[in-house]
Amino acid sequence: MAGIVVSIVIALSPFRFSFLEEVPLFGSLNLDMAMHVLSFAWYTAWLPMVFKTRTGVALAALAVFQGGVVIEFLQMHIPYHRFSEIDILSNGVGCACGTLAGLLIRRRCTGRRD
């Protein structure tokens, strides 16, 4: 929970974090994209442990993704931030990967297949 709050504060702060965008990783992938994927994967990986049905997990993951979209739109109005479709795509990839990883972990630990 604290990680989510810290991420929201950083995303909506009026400070510039140019070091995130300048570091290339592989081809056109940069550190900012990787951080979006990893953070949203982390936010959603625990959802299958809380929600018992796949529908509940999917709706919760969709809510996390929508929160990321809202933050991206809010960033249009904050100095040194910009709206980025790539960030939204990275958030979606992170949500999908985290949710699938959480479902696999739940299946492995509990034997549940639902």
trRosetta pair geometry for C-beta under 8 A, 3 or more apart (Angstrom, degrees):
i j d omega theta_ij theta_ji phi_ij phi_ji
1 4 5.8 -52 -156 30 35 110
1 5 6.7 32 150 -15 66 105
2 5 5.6 -55 -150 38 37 112
2 6 6.2 37 153 -19 69 106
3 6 5.7 -53 -144 38 31 111
3 7 6.2 33 155 -20 64 106
3 39 7.7 -163 157 -148 113 93
3 42 7.0 -67 128 125 152 133
3 43 7.8 -149 104 -83 113 80
4 7 5.7 -54 -148 36 30 112
4 8 6.4 30 154 -19 64 105
4 43 6.2 94 -91 -115 103 109
5 8 5.8 -55 -149 35 31 110
5 9 6.4 31 154 -18 65 106
6 9 5.7 -55 -148 37 31 111
6 10 6.3 28 156 -16 66 107
7 10 5.8 -56 -146 39 30 108
7 11 6.1 29 156 -20 66 110
7 39 5.9 136 -114 -173 144 141
8 11 5.7 -56 -142 38 29 111
8 12 6.1 2 165 3 65 113
8 71 6.7 -125 -127 -105 75 131
9 12 6.5 -74 -142 50 23 92
9 13 6.0 40 157 -48 64 104
10 13 5.7 -42 -140 8 29 118
10 17 7.4 33 -179 -42 103 151
11 71 5.0 10 136 180 146 129
11 75 6.7 -80 169 -76 86 116
11 81 7.7 86 180 -126 57 144
12 71 6.8 -104 -58 -147 95 93
12 74 6.2 -20 -108 121 104 130
12 75 7.2 -121 -101 -84 57 74
12 78 6.2 -162 -157 -80 54 158
12 81 8.0 -38 -121 -36 32 168
13 78 7.7 102 90 -178 20 139
14 78 5.6 -138 -97 -172 70 92
14 79 4.8 44 -159 51 98 98
14 80 6.5 107 -179 31 55 108
14 81 7.8 -101 -122 -9 45 107
15 80 6.5 -62 137 72 18 152
16 80 3.8 -116 -82 -158 83 143
17 20 4.9 30 132 -1 105 117
17 21 7.8 115 106 -9 74 90
17 80 7.8 114 10 145 59 122
18 21 5.9 -64 -159 41 50 103
18 22 5.9 43 152 -25 80 116
19 22 5.9 -62 -138 36 32 111
19 23 6.8 31 170 -27 65 109
19 31 7.9 -31 137 72 67 148
20 23 7.1 -67 -159 22 22 105
20 30 7.7 98 150 135 59 110
20 31 5.4 -131 -160 97 55 107
20 32 4.4 87 147 -80 99 88
20 35 6.5 -57 -151 15 115 148
21 30 6.1 42 -157 133 42 151
21 31 7.5 -119 -73 57 15 89
21 32 5.0 10 -87 -30 60 138
22 30 7.5 140 64 -160 9 131
22 31 7.9 -9 60 27 48 117
23 30 5.9 123 78 -167 57 86
23 31 3.9 30 73 -16 116 126
24 27 7.8 -148 -175 82 110 18
24 28 7.8 -68 -139 -134 104 20
24 29 7.3 100 -164 80 66 52
24 30 5.4 -59 -104 -102 46 79
24 31 8.0 -90 -65 -21 8 78
25 29 4.7 -56 62 106 106 98
25 30 6.1 152 0 -127 88 22
25 31 6.2 130 -46 -66 107 58
25 33 8.0 -123 21 60 127 103
25 34 5.9 73 -26 -37 161 138
26 29 4.7 14 58 46 77 121
29 33 5.5 -114 -153 72 71 137
29 34 6.5 76 168 -51 106 95
30 33 5.5 101 56 10 65 99
30 34 7.3 -129 106 -1 36 94
31 34 5.6 -58 -147 41 36 112
31 35 6.1 37 155 -22 69 106
32 35 5.8 -56 -148 35 28 110
32 36 6.6 31 152 -20 63 103
32 87 7.3 -57 147 -93 108 96
33 36 5.7 -53 -153 32 33 112
33 37 6.5 30 153 -16 66 105
33 86 6.3 -62 -97 153 109 110
33 87 7.5 -130 -103 -95 64 54
33 90 4.7 -152 -153 -95 72 142
34 37 5.8 -54 -148 37 33 110
34 38 6.1 25 157 -13 67 110
34 90 8.0 -86 -47 -152 16 130
35 38 5.9 -56 -139 43 30 106
35 39 5.9 26 164 -17 66 111
36 39 6.2 -59 -140 39 23 104
36 40 6.2 10 166 -6 62 112
36 68 7.9 99 -160 -154 102 134
36 87 5.4 -166 -99 -149 157 70
36 90 3.6 70 95 120 131 127
36 91 5.5 -75 175 -63 109 64
36 94 6.1 -139 135 -25 65 140
37 40 6.5 -68 -147 43 22 100
37 41 6.1 24 156 -21 63 112
37 90 5.0 -92 -53 -172 78 88
37 91 7.9 -130 -84 -80 43 23
37 93 5.3 -32 -117 94 102 108
37 94 4.1 -178 -152 -72 41 96
37 97 6.9 36 -176 30 95 142
38 41 5.6 -55 -144 36 29 114
38 42 6.3 32 155 -21 64 105
38 94 6.6 -77 0 -122 13 119
39 42 5.6 -53 -151 35 33 113
39 43 6.4 35 151 -22 65 104
39 94 6.6 5 65 -169 54 158
40 43 5.3 -45 -142 33 39 115
40 44 6.3 17 163 -4 67 110
40 64 6.8 140 -152 141 88 117
40 65 7.4 65 -160 -93 132 66
40 68 6.3 -3 -98 -70 126 149
40 90 7.5 143 16 130 134 71
40 91 4.8 136 -64 -149 158 61
40 92 7.8 -11 130 -24 160 12
40 93 7.8 103 76 73 130 56
40 94 2.9 101 71 104 104 130
40 95 5.0 -56 157 -52 117 67
40 98 6.3 -143 127 -5 61 138
41 44 6.4 -71 -146 47 26 95
41 45 6.0 41 158 -46 66 105
41 94 4.3 -106 -36 -164 73 78
41 95 7.4 -127 -81 -62 46 18
41 97 4.7 -34 -108 89 115 104
41 98 3.4 170 -156 -62 49 98
41 101 6.8 49 -172 20 103 138
42 45 6.0 -40 -136 10 27 116
42 94 8.0 -31 12 -179 63 115
42 98 6.4 -97 -10 -113 17 133
43 46 8.0 -83 170 28 26 96
43 64 5.3 159 128 -159 124 138
43 94 7.7 57 34 136 100 116
43 95 7.6 -38 76 -99 105 73
43 98 6.6 55 60 143 58 172
44 47 5.2 -26 -165 -7 62 125
44 60 7.6 150 -133 116 85 93
44 61 4.9 59 -141 -118 129 91
44 64 5.4 -163 -75 62 98 162
44 94 7.3 135 19 133 119 77
44 95 4.9 97 -26 -142 158 61
44 98 3.6 113 70 100 94 125
44 99 4.7 -46 148 -57 124 76
44 102 6.6 -124 133 -9 68 138
45 48 8.0 -52 175 21 39 96
45 98 4.1 -96 -54 -166 73 89
45 99 7.4 -124 -90 -66 39 26
45 101 5.2 -31 -123 86 101 111
45 102 4.3 165 -167 -62 47 101
45 105 7.4 53 180 13 95 141
46 49 5.2 -55 -169 34 65 117
46 50 6.5 53 140 -17 84 106
46 102 6.2 -129 -45 -117 10 131
47 50 5.8 -67 -151 39 38 105
47 51 5.8 -7 171 17 78 111
47 57 5.0 119 131 -142 111 79
47 60 4.8 172 -145 99 126 132
47 61 5.9 -151 45 -61 174 83
47 64 7.7 -111 -64 -19 136 138
47 98 7.8 85 12 128 109 102
47 99 6.2 -24 55 -113 130 80
47 102 5.7 95 51 113 73 168
48 51 6.7 -65 -118 59 30 82
48 57 5.1 19 -87 -112 69 137
48 99 7.1 118 -38 -160 103 62
48 102 3.9 156 17 136 111 104
48 103 4.8 172 -84 -79 157 54
48 105 7.2 143 74 62 130 90
48 106 4.3 -114 133 -25 123 143
49 102 6.7 -104 -18 -166 82 108
49 105 7.8 -33 -59 99 102 115
49 106 6.2 -162 -76 -87 62 107
50 60 7.5 144 80 -126 119 175
51 56 3.4 -162 -174 121 125 117
51 57 4.7 -177 80 -65 127 63
51 59 8.0 178 -140 53 163 91
51 60 5.6 -167 -29 -7 146 140
52 56 6.4 49 47 39 55 147
52 114 7.7 13 157 91 72 130
53 56 4.6 98 59 5 84 101
53 57 7.0 -148 96 -3 46 85
53 114 6.5 -62 -127 140 58 118
54 57 5.5 -54 -147 39 36 113
54 58 6.0 37 154 -21 69 107
54 103 7.6 39 -112 -114 89 129
54 114 6.4 -137 -25 147 95 69
55 58 5.7 -54 -144 37 29 111
55 59 6.3 27 157 -16 64 107
56 59 5.9 -55 -144 38 29 108
56 60 6.3 26 157 -16 64 109
57 60 5.9 -59 -148 39 28 109
57 61 6.2 27 155 -18 65 108
57 99 6.2 129 158 -155 107 106
57 102 7.4 -172 -151 98 128 126
57 103 6.9 100 158 -76 166 101
58 61 5.8 -55 -145 38 29 110
58 62 6.3 33 153 -21 63 106
58 99 7.4 80 -96 -167 51 149
59 62 5.5 -52 -147 36 32 114
59 63 6.5 36 151 -22 63 102
60 63 5.5 -50 -150 32 34 114
60 64 6.7 36 150 -19 64 100
61 64 5.6 -49 -151 34 36 112
61 65 6.4 38 150 -18 65 104
61 95 5.1 126 -177 -180 98 106
61 96 7.7 99 170 -80 139 40
61 98 7.6 171 -125 83 112 100
61 99 4.5 0 -97 -79 150 136
62 65 5.5 -52 -148 37 33 114
62 66 6.3 36 152 -20 66 105
62 95 7.9 104 -79 170 31 148
63 66 5.6 -50 -144 36 32 112
63 67 6.5 40 152 -24 62 101
64 67 5.6 -50 -155 29 33 116
64 68 6.9 35 148 -18 62 101
64 95 5.8 163 91 -114 113 114
65 68 5.6 -54 -158 33 36 114
65 69 6.6 37 146 -20 67 102
65 91 6.0 133 -136 135 70 106
65 92 5.8 55 -137 -98 124 67
65 95 4.7 -32 -71 -51 101 167
66 69 5.4 -48 -148 33 39 114
66 70 6.4 43 152 -21 67 101
67 70 5.7 -50 -149 34 33 112
67 71 6.5 34 152 -18 64 104
68 71 5.7 -52 -148 35 33 112
68 72 6.5 36 152 -21 64 102
68 87 7.8 -152 170 142 107 91
68 88 6.8 145 125 -122 106 61
68 91 3.8 163 148 -158 159 155
68 95 7.8 -134 6 -47 144 121
69 72 5.7 -52 -152 33 33 113
69 73 6.6 30 152 -15 65 103
69 88 5.8 54 -102 -126 77 111
69 91 7.4 -162 -53 83 63 153
70 73 5.8 -57 -152 37 33 108
70 74 6.3 33 151 -19 66 106
71 74 5.5 -54 -147 37 34 113
71 75 6.5 43 152 -30 64 101
72 75 5.7 -49 -153 23 32 117
72 76 8.0 50 148 -32 56 86
72 83 5.6 83 163 -140 86 72
72 84 6.5 -113 -146 47 113 64
72 87 5.7 165 -105 92 120 121
72 88 5.5 -46 -29 -67 170 95
72 91 7.8 -121 -41 -11 125 147
73 76 6.1 -31 -172 0 43 114
73 83 6.5 31 -106 -112 38 116
74 77 6.4 -66 -174 37 49 102
74 78 6.9 39 139 -21 76 114
75 78 5.3 -63 -144 35 49 114
75 81 3.9 -107 -169 143 97 128
75 82 6.5 0 132 67 110 11
75 83 6.0 154 80 -75 97 55
75 84 7.9 -28 87 4 143 84
76 81 7.6 -90 -56 107 16 96
76 82 7.1 40 -105 -154 54 40
76 83 4.6 3 -74 -41 95 109
78 81 4.3 21 82 34 104 127
84 87 3.9 80 86 1 111 107
84 88 7.0 -180 101 -8 63 79
85 88 5.5 -51 -153 35 41 113
85 89 6.4 43 148 -19 69 103
86 89 5.5 -52 -148 38 34 113
86 90 6.2 37 151 -20 66 105
87 90 5.5 -52 -145 38 32 113
87 91 6.3 39 152 -23 64 102
88 91 5.6 -49 -149 32 32 115
88 92 6.6 33 151 -18 63 104
89 92 5.7 -55 -152 35 33 112
89 93 6.5 32 152 -18 66 104
90 93 5.7 -51 -146 36 33 111
90 94 6.3 35 153 -19 64 107
91 94 5.7 -57 -150 38 30 113
91 95 6.3 32 153 -21 65 105
92 95 5.6 -50 -145 34 32 112
92 96 6.4 29 157 -16 65 105
93 96 5.9 -56 -149 38 30 110
93 97 6.2 25 156 -15 66 110
94 97 5.9 -58 -142 41 28 107
94 98 5.9 25 162 -16 66 112
95 98 6.0 -59 -142 41 24 108
95 99 6.1 22 161 -18 63 112
96 99 6.0 -58 -144 38 25 109
96 100 6.3 20 160 -14 63 110
97 100 6.0 -59 -146 40 27 107
97 101 6.1 27 156 -19 64 110
98 101 5.7 -56 -145 38 29 111
98 102 6.2 30 156 -19 64 107
99 102 5.7 -55 -148 37 29 112
99 103 6.4 30 153 -19 64 105
100 103 5.7 -53 -147 36 33 112
100 104 6.4 32 154 -17 65 105
101 104 5.7 -55 -149 37 32 111
101 105 6.3 32 153 -19 66 106
102 105 5.6 -53 -145 36 32 111
102 106 6.3 33 155 -19 65 105
103 106 5.7 -52 -146 36 31 112
103 107 6.4 32 154 -19 64 105
104 107 5.7 -53 -147 36 32 111
104 108 6.2 31 155 -19 65 108
105 108 5.7 -56 -146 38 30 112
105 109 6.1 17 160 -10 67 112
106 109 6.1 -62 -139 44 26 102
106 110 5.7 -21 178 24 66 115
106 112 6.1 -43 145 59 98 110
107 110 7.1 -75 -124 56 16 78
107 111 7.0 41 -172 -126 53 13
107 112 6.2 -111 -106 70 55 59
107 113 6.2 59 -125 -95 107 55
